[in-house]
Amino acid sequence: MSRPNTATWLLAGLAAIGHAAVGVLYAASGLLAPLWAIVLLGVWWLVLGAALIVLARRGSWWTPAVPVLAYGTWWLAITAGERLLGWTA
């Protein structure tokens, strides 16, 4: 990893905005998912946020992967809950 520079900080900032936007979906999951699933999703979102901070502080160019992973795991969890566990709004 390289030292953080202006470009990596800018990219990390944009990734943080994306992660916050995905966080809205995580919060809205309460309309569909049971409480235990909301708690697990919330913890996972926080873990991914911590990973984003670590990547940003290291100057990594991988920070945009965090909101993509957050969205993908949210979508997978909600879709699996609907199809396999019968979650309905």
Buried (B, 14 or more C-beta within 10 A) or exposed (E): EEEBEEEBBEBBEEBBEBBEEBBEBBEEBEEBBEEEBBEEBBEBBEEBBEBBBEBBBBBBEBBBBBBEBBBEBBEEBBEEBBEEEEBEE
